[in-house]
Amino acid sequence: MGKQVKVALVGFGTVGTGVVKILQNHGAEITRKTGLTFELAHVVDMDIQRDRGVALPNGVLHNDLARAVGDDAVDIAVELVGGTGIAGEMVMDMLKSGKDVVTANKALLAERGEEIFAVARQQGRCVAFEASCCGGIPLVSSIRSGLAANQINAMYGIVNGTCNYILSGMSSQGKTYEVALQEAQQAGFAEADPTLDVNGADSAHKLAILGTLAFGKRIEFSDIAIEGIDGVDLKDIRYGQELGYAMKLLAIAERSEKCFSLRVHPAFISEDEPLARVSGPFNAVSVFGDAVGHTFYYGRGAGMMPTASAVVADMIEVAQGNTGRSFASAPGLGRQAELAQVCPTDKIMSRFYLRLSAVDRPGVFAHIARILGENKISISACLQHESVSSDSVPVVIMTHLARQGDMDKALVELEELAVIKAAPICVHVVTPPKDG
């Protein structure tokens, strides 16, 4: 039979349904592997009429949250409601009532994590959140435990499957952003309102959580620089491919001597890098530790069953006491952590891709090179196609490492040139550390 663990599941949507399916279909296997038997004591949702394709015992499904919160027999509360308002109060009520909490809510933890974790500390409880970052990929546990012997120096991640699906369609099939987004929605990889995905906020929520785990510092969501993919032009993807680069939306965390760089933005990455070859709705994260070197995590970052798999894994870890011990000892979670010193955006060093729409006549490139040189920006490569119109010609430039602030100043000066006919396009070029 195994140790009985009573669970209150709050939120019976897509992921909640997946959790119920796993417990019903694989309960015996979970007991065999772990010695635990999970009992769904409460499944709470506003909609108790809709058919989810799974049957629950009479009385388990209801819409009375207070009944679940007040049940002292419940060991673990699973929050799958989403959002940062009601869900936050619900999680804190569950913790105060003596229950450990499992959640997939990355927005809640990124924006109100310190508040949530403070309540858990006060109550001697824990919060497990493997499913909040990259769905079924066991990334949170890998960083928190598997890489605990390392100083983590950098992370580069594709952590939003919607954006990767869109960019993959643009890159491999030449679709425009609008067409690729529409197809992502039709395939179920993008919401009817995809704003939080395509504007980079979803990736930034995950980065705030992963950054806290990796660096042992408290990361403020508001300190993360965010740029989405909604302004990406197919022309730039094509030019980047000619130069040997793939475009991805990357969540980046880097350690320097004095500060941490945390940002989300579209970036070109060499086609030789593993991240460049990640296509469709998949997620992947490269993590660089000082002892282990480069580690790479790949898999399905969303969806009913992959995310439910991570939720149930957290339930097991909590019930076995593993999460409680690791949570209590982790800075930023069970222990308070100092606020991370985040590098000013204008001080960040990066290579850049530039596309300029320039008048096609002698001397123009000299003007461009002069402005870049005066702003301490060195050119590493240049690509120019024949003019397709009488007005202008595209000039594509790759730079060596330069400061973001210097590039911002150069972009303003370039746009003011009479020979430049449109606002310059600028994309970061990311080069992960060499392993070994």
C-alpha positions as CSV (number, residue, x, y, z in Angstrom):
1,M,0.0,0.0,0.0
2,G,2.8,2.4,0.8
3,K,2.7,5.6,2.8
4,Q,-0.6,7.5,2.3
5,V,-0.2,11.1,1.1
6,K,-3.3,13.2,0.9
7,V,-3.4,15.9,-1.8
8,A,-5.5,18.9,-2.5
9,L,-5.4,19.9,-6.2
10,V,-6.5,23.4,-6.9
11,G,-7.1,24.1,-10.6
12,F,-8.6,21.4,-12.8
13,G,-7.5,22.7,-16.2
14,T,-5.2,21.2,-18.7
15,V,-2.3,20.5,-16.3
16,G,-4.5,19.6,-13.4
17,T,-6.2,17.0,-15.7
18,G,-2.8,15.6,-16.6
19,V,-1.9,15.2,-12.9
20,V,-5.1,13.3,-12.3
21,K,-4.4,11.0,-15.3
22,I,-0.9,10.2,-14.1
23,L,-2.1,9.4,-10.6
24,Q,-4.8,7.2,-11.9
25,N,-2.9,5.5,-14.7
26,H,0.5,5.2,-12.9
27,G,-0.4,5.1,-9.2
28,A,0.7,1.5,-8.8
29,E,4.0,2.2,-10.5
30,I,4.6,5.3,-8.4
31,T,4.0,3.2,-5.2
32,R,6.3,0.5,-6.4
33,K,9.1,2.9,-7.1
34,T,8.7,5.2,-4.1
35,G,6.6,3.5,-1.4
36,L,4.1,6.4,-1.7
37,T,0.4,6.2,-2.4
38,F,-1.2,9.5,-3.3
39,E,-4.9,10.1,-2.5
40,L,-6.7,13.0,-4.2
41,A,-8.7,14.3,-1.2
42,H,-9.9,17.5,-3.0
43,V,-9.9,18.7,-6.6
44,V,-11.1,22.3,-6.5
45,D,-12.2,24.3,-9.5
46,M,-14.8,26.9,-10.3
47,D,-16.1,24.7,-13.2
48,I,-17.2,21.4,-11.8
49,Q,-19.5,20.4,-14.7
50,R,-17.1,20.3,-17.7
51,D,-16.0,16.8,-18.8
52,R,-12.2,16.4,-18.5
53,G,-12.2,12.8,-19.6
54,V,-11.3,11.5,-16.2
55,A,-13.6,10.2,-13.4
56,L,-13.2,11.2,-9.8
57,P,-14.8,9.7,-6.7
58,N,-18.0,11.4,-5.5
59,G,-17.3,14.5,-3.4
60,V,-13.7,14.9,-4.4
61,L,-14.4,17.5,-7.1
62,H,-15.9,20.7,-5.7
63,N,-15.6,24.5,-5.8
64,D,-15.1,25.2,-2.0
65,L,-11.5,26.3,-1.6
66,A,-12.0,26.9,2.2
67,R,-12.9,23.3,2.6
68,A,-9.6,22.2,1.1
69,V,-7.6,24.8,3.0
70,G,-9.2,23.8,6.3
71,D,-8.6,20.0,5.8
72,D,-5.8,19.2,8.3
73,A,-5.5,15.7,6.8
74,V,-4.1,17.2,3.6
75,D,-0.3,16.9,3.3
76,I,0.3,18.6,0.0
77,A,-1.5,21.4,-1.9
78,V,-1.0,21.7,-5.6
79,E,-1.7,25.1,-7.1
80,L,-2.4,25.1,-10.8
81,V,-4.7,28.2,-11.1
82,G,-2.1,30.6,-12.5
83,G,-1.8,34.3,-12.2
84,T,-0.3,36.5,-9.4
85,G,-3.4,37.6,-7.5
86,I,-5.8,35.0,-6.2
87,A,-3.2,32.3,-6.7
88,G,-0.8,34.1,-4.4
89,E,-3.3,34.4,-1.5
90,M,-4.3,30.8,-2.0
91,V,-0.7,29.5,-1.8
92,M,0.0,31.6,1.3
93,D,-3.3,30.3,2.9
94,M,-2.2,26.7,2.1
95,L,1.2,27.3,3.7
96,K,-0.3,28.9,6.8
97,S,-2.6,25.9,7.2
98,G,0.4,23.6,7.5
99,K,0.5,22.2,4.0
100,D,3.5,22.0,1.7
101,V,2.9,23.5,-1.8
102,V,3.6,22.4,-5.3
103,T,3.1,24.9,-8.1
104,A,3.7,25.4,-11.8
105,N,3.1,29.2,-11.5
106,K,6.2,30.9,-12.8
107,A,4.7,34.4,-12.8
108,L,3.7,34.1,-9.2
109,L,7.2,33.0,-8.1
110,A,9.0,35.5,-10.3
111,E,6.9,38.5,-9.1
112,R,6.0,37.5,-5.6
113,G,8.4,34.8,-4.8
114,E,10.1,36.6,-1.8
115,E,6.7,37.1,-0.2
116,I,5.7,33.4,-0.8
117,F,9.0,32.0,0.4
118,A,8.9,34.2,3.5
119,V,5.6,32.7,4.5
120,A,7.0,29.2,3.9
121,R,10.0,30.0,6.1
122,Q,7.8,31.3,8.9
123,Q,5.6,28.2,8.7
124,G,8.4,25.7,8.4
125,R,6.9,24.5,5.1
126,C,8.3,24.2,1.6
127,V,7.4,25.2,-2.0
128,A,8.2,22.9,-4.9
129,F,8.2,24.4,-8.4
130,E,9.9,22.1,-10.9
131,A,7.0,22.5,-13.4
132,S,7.4,26.3,-13.4
133,C,10.4,26.3,-15.7
134,C,10.6,24.2,-18.9
135,G,7.8,21.8,-18.2
136,G,9.0,18.2,-18.1
137,I,12.7,19.0,-18.1
138,P,14.1,18.4,-14.6
139,L,16.1,21.7,-14.7
140,V,15.2,23.1,-11.3
141,S,16.4,20.0,-9.4
142,S,19.5,19.8,-11.6
143,I,20.6,23.4,-10.8
144,R,19.6,23.2,-7.1
145,S,21.1,19.8,-6.4
146,G,23.0,18.2,-9.3
147,L,25.2,21.3,-9.8
148,A,25.4,22.4,-6.2
149,A,29.2,21.8,-6.2
150,N,29.6,24.3,-8.9
151,Q,29.8,28.1,-9.2
152,I,27.4,28.6,-12.1
153,N,28.8,31.2,-14.4
154,A,26.3,31.4,-17.2
155,M,23.0,30.1,-18.5
156,Y,21.5,30.5,-22.0
157,G,18.1,29.1,-22.6
158,I,15.3,28.6,-25.0
159,V,12.6,28.5,-22.4
160,N,9.4,29.5,-24.4
161,G,8.2,26.9,-26.9
162,T,5.7,29.2,-28.5
163,C,8.5,31.6,-29.6
164,N,10.8,28.8,-30.7
165,Y,8.0,27.3,-32.8
166,I,7.4,30.7,-34.5
167,L,11.1,31.3,-35.1
168,S,11.6,27.8,-36.4
169,G,8.8,28.2,-38.9
170,M,10.3,31.5,-40.1
171,S,13.8,30.1,-40.3
172,S,13.2,26.7,-41.9
173,Q,10.2,27.5,-44.1
174,G,10.5,31.2,-44.8
175,K,7.2,32.1,-43.1
176,T,6.5,35.7,-42.0
177,Y,6.1,36.3,-38.3
178,E,2.3,36.8,-38.7
179,V,1.9,33.5,-40.6
180,A,4.1,31.6,-38.2
181,L,2.2,33.0,-35.2
182,Q,-1.2,32.1,-36.8
183,E,0.0,28.5,-37.4
184,A,1.3,28.2,-33.8
185,Q,-2.2,29.2,-32.6
186,Q,-3.9,26.7,-34.9
187,A,-1.5,23.9,-33.7
188,G,-2.2,24.7,-30.0
189,F,1.3,26.0,-29.3
190,A,0.2,29.6,-28.9
191,E,-2.7,31.2,-26.9
192,A,-5.4,33.2,-28.5
193,D,-3.7,36.2,-26.9
194,P,0.0,35.3,-27.2
195,T,1.3,38.6,-25.7
196,L,3.0,37.1,-22.6
197,D,4.9,34.6,-24.8
198,V,5.9,36.7,-27.8
199,N,6.8,39.9,-25.7
200,G,9.4,37.9,-23.7
201,A,7.6,38.2,-20.3
202,D,7.1,34.4,-19.9
203,S,10.8,33.7,-20.6
204,A,11.7,36.5,-18.1
205,H,9.6,34.9,-15.4
206,K,11.5,31.7,-15.8
207,L,14.8,33.5,-15.9
208,A,14.1,35.2,-12.6
209,I,13.5,31.8,-10.9
210,L,16.4,30.0,-12.6
211,G,18.7,33.0,-11.8
212,T,17.9,32.8,-8.1
213,L,18.7,29.1,-8.0
214,A,21.9,29.4,-10.1
215,F,23.4,32.4,-8.3
216,G,22.0,32.1,-4.8
217,K,20.9,35.7,-5.0
218,R,17.4,37.3,-5.0
219,I,16.5,38.3,-8.5
220,E,13.9,41.1,-9.0
221,F,11.8,40.5,-12.0
222,S,11.8,44.2,-12.8
223,D,15.7,44.1,-13.1
224,I,15.5,41.8,-16.2
225,A,15.8,43.6,-19.5
226,I,13.1,42.2,-21.9
227,E,12.6,42.3,-25.6
228,G,10.3,39.9,-27.5
229,I,10.1,38.5,-31.0
230,D,7.1,40.5,-32.2
231,G,9.4,42.9,-34.1
232,V,11.5,40.2,-35.8
233,D,11.7,40.5,-39.6
234,L,12.2,37.5,-41.8
235,K,14.9,39.4,-43.8
236,D,17.1,39.5,-40.8
237,I,16.7,35.7,-40.1
238,R,17.7,35.1,-43.8
239,Y,20.8,37.4,-43.6
240,G,21.8,35.8,-40.3
241,Q,21.6,32.4,-41.9
242,E,23.9,33.5,-44.8
243,L,26.5,34.4,-42.1
244,G,26.1,31.1,-40.3
245,Y,23.7,32.1,-37.5
246,A,20.3,31.0,-36.2
247,M,17.9,33.4,-34.4
248,K,16.5,32.3,-31.1
249,L,14.7,34.0,-28.2
250,L,17.2,33.5,-25.4
251,A,16.9,33.9,-21.7
252,I,20.5,34.8,-20.6
253,A,22.1,34.9,-17.1
254,E,25.8,35.7,-16.8
255,R,28.1,36.2,-13.9
256,S,30.8,38.8,-13.9
257,E,33.2,40.0,-11.2
258,K,30.9,42.8,-9.9
259,C,27.4,42.0,-11.2
260,F,25.0,39.7,-12.9
261,S,23.6,40.2,-16.4
262,L,20.0,39.1,-16.8
263,R,18.1,39.6,-20.0
264,V,15.7,38.2,-22.5
265,H,15.9,39.1,-26.2
266,P,16.1,37.7,-29.7
267,A,19.7,36.8,-30.5
268,F,21.8,35.2,-33.3
269,I,23.8,32.2,-32.2
270,S,26.2,30.2,-34.3
271,E,24.7,27.3,-36.1
272,D,27.3,25.1,-34.5
273,E,25.9,25.6,-31.0
274,P,23.5,22.9,-29.7
275,L,20.9,25.6,-28.9
276,A,20.8,26.7,-32.6
277,R,19.6,23.2,-33.5
278,V,16.6,23.2,-31.1
279,S,13.4,23.5,-33.3
280,G,9.7,23.5,-32.9
281,P,8.0,23.8,-29.5
282,F,11.0,22.3,-27.6
283,N,12.9,24.0,-24.8
284,A,16.7,23.7,-24.1
285,V,19.1,25.3,-21.6
286,S,22.9,25.4,-21.6
287,V,24.3,25.8,-18.1
288,F,28.0,26.4,-17.5
289,G,29.5,25.5,-14.1
290,D,33.1,26.1,-13.2
291,A,33.7,22.4,-12.3
292,V,31.4,20.5,-14.6
293,G,31.7,22.7,-17.7
294,H,28.9,22.8,-20.2
295,T,25.7,20.9,-19.3
296,F,22.7,20.8,-21.7
297,Y,19.0,20.2,-20.9
298,Y,16.5,19.5,-23.6
299,G,12.8,18.4,-23.8
300,R,9.2,19.5,-23.9
301,G,8.8,22.7,-22.1
302,A,5.0,22.8,-21.9
303,G,1.9,20.8,-22.5
304,M,-0.5,18.7,-20.4
305,M,1.5,15.6,-19.7
306,P,5.1,17.0,-19.6
307,T,4.1,19.6,-17.1
308,A,2.0,17.2,-15.1
309,S,5.0,14.9,-15.0
310,A,7.0,17.6,-13.3
311,V,4.2,18.4,-10.9
312,V,3.9,14.7,-9.8
313,A,7.7,14.5,-9.5
314,D,7.5,17.4,-7.1
315,M,4.8,15.8,-5.1
316,I,7.0,12.7,-4.7
317,E,10.0,14.8,-3.7
318,V,7.9,16.7,-1.1
319,A,6.4,13.5,0.3
320,Q,9.8,11.9,0.7
321,G,11.1,14.9,2.5
322,N,13.7,15.8,-0.1
323,T,12.3,19.1,-1.1
324,G,11.8,20.2,2.5
325,R,15.5,19.7,3.2
326,S,16.8,21.3,0.0
327,F,14.3,24.2,0.3
328,A,15.3,25.0,3.8
329,S,19.0,25.2,2.9
330,A,18.7,27.1,-0.4
331,P,19.5,30.8,-0.4
332,G,16.5,32.8,-1.8
333,L,14.1,30.1,-0.8
334,G,14.3,28.7,2.7
335,R,17.1,31.1,3.6
336,Q,17.0,34.8,2.9
337,A,19.4,35.9,0.2
338,E,20.8,39.3,-0.7
339,L,19.6,41.1,-3.7
340,A,21.6,40.4,-6.9
341,Q,23.6,43.3,-8.2
342,V,22.4,43.5,-11.8
343,C,24.7,45.0,-14.4
344,P,23.4,48.2,-16.0
345,T,22.2,47.4,-19.5
346,D,24.4,49.9,-21.2
347,K,27.5,48.2,-19.7
348,I,26.7,44.8,-21.1
349,M,29.3,43.5,-23.7
350,S,28.0,41.8,-26.8
351,R,28.6,41.3,-30.4
352,F,25.9,42.8,-32.7
353,Y,24.2,42.3,-36.0
354,L,23.3,45.5,-37.8
355,R,21.1,46.0,-40.9
356,L,21.1,49.4,-42.5
357,S,19.0,50.6,-45.4
358,A,21.6,52.9,-47.2
359,V,21.7,55.0,-50.3
360,D,23.6,53.1,-53.0
361,R,26.5,55.4,-53.8
362,P,30.2,55.8,-53.2
363,G,31.4,56.8,-49.8
364,V,28.4,55.7,-47.8
365,F,30.1,52.8,-46.1
366,A,32.9,55.2,-45.0
367,H,30.3,57.3,-43.1
368,I,28.9,54.1,-41.4
369,A,32.4,52.8,-40.5
370,R,33.4,56.2,-39.1
371,I,30.4,56.4,-36.8
372,L,31.0,52.8,-35.6
373,G,34.7,53.5,-35.1
374,E,34.1,56.7,-33.1
375,N,31.9,54.7,-30.8
376,K,34.5,52.0,-30.2
377,I,32.7,49.4,-32.4
378,S,34.8,47.2,-34.6
379,I,33.4,45.5,-37.7
380,S,34.1,41.7,-38.0
381,A,32.1,40.9,-41.2
382,C,29.9,42.7,-43.8
383,L,27.3,41.5,-46.2
384,Q,25.8,43.6,-49.0
385,H,23.4,42.4,-51.8
386,E,22.7,44.2,-55.0
387,S,20.1,46.9,-54.7
388,V,16.5,45.8,-55.3
389,S,15.3,49.4,-55.6
390,S,16.6,52.7,-56.8
391,D,16.4,54.2,-53.3
392,S,18.5,52.0,-51.0
393,V,20.5,48.8,-50.5
394,P,20.7,46.6,-47.4
395,V,24.0,46.7,-45.6
396,V,24.5,44.0,-43.0
397,I,27.3,44.3,-40.5
398,M,28.6,41.9,-37.8
399,T,30.6,43.6,-35.0
400,H,33.2,42.4,-32.5
401,L,32.4,42.8,-28.8
402,A,31.1,46.2,-27.9
403,R,29.3,47.9,-25.1
404,Q,25.5,48.2,-25.4
405,G,25.7,51.9,-24.5
406,D,28.2,52.6,-27.3
407,M,26.0,50.7,-29.7
408,D,22.9,52.6,-28.6
409,K,24.7,55.9,-29.2
410,A,25.9,54.7,-32.6
411,L,22.4,53.7,-33.7
412,V,21.1,57.2,-33.0
413,E,23.9,58.7,-35.0
414,L,23.5,56.3,-37.9
415,E,19.8,57.0,-38.1
416,E,20.5,60.7,-38.4
417,L,22.7,60.2,-41.5
418,A,21.0,61.5,-44.6
419,V,22.2,58.4,-46.5
420,I,20.4,56.0,-44.1
421,K,16.7,55.6,-45.2
422,A,15.2,53.7,-42.3
423,A,15.8,53.0,-38.6
424,P,18.7,50.6,-38.2
425,I,17.9,47.0,-37.1
426,C,20.2,45.7,-34.3
427,V,20.2,42.2,-32.9
428,H,22.5,40.7,-30.3
429,V,25.0,38.0,-31.3
430,V,25.6,35.6,-28.4
431,T,28.7,33.4,-28.1
432,P,28.5,31.0,-25.2
433,P,31.7,30.1,-23.3
434,K,33.9,27.4,-24.8
435,D,33.8,24.2,-22.8
436,G,37.3,23.1,-21.9
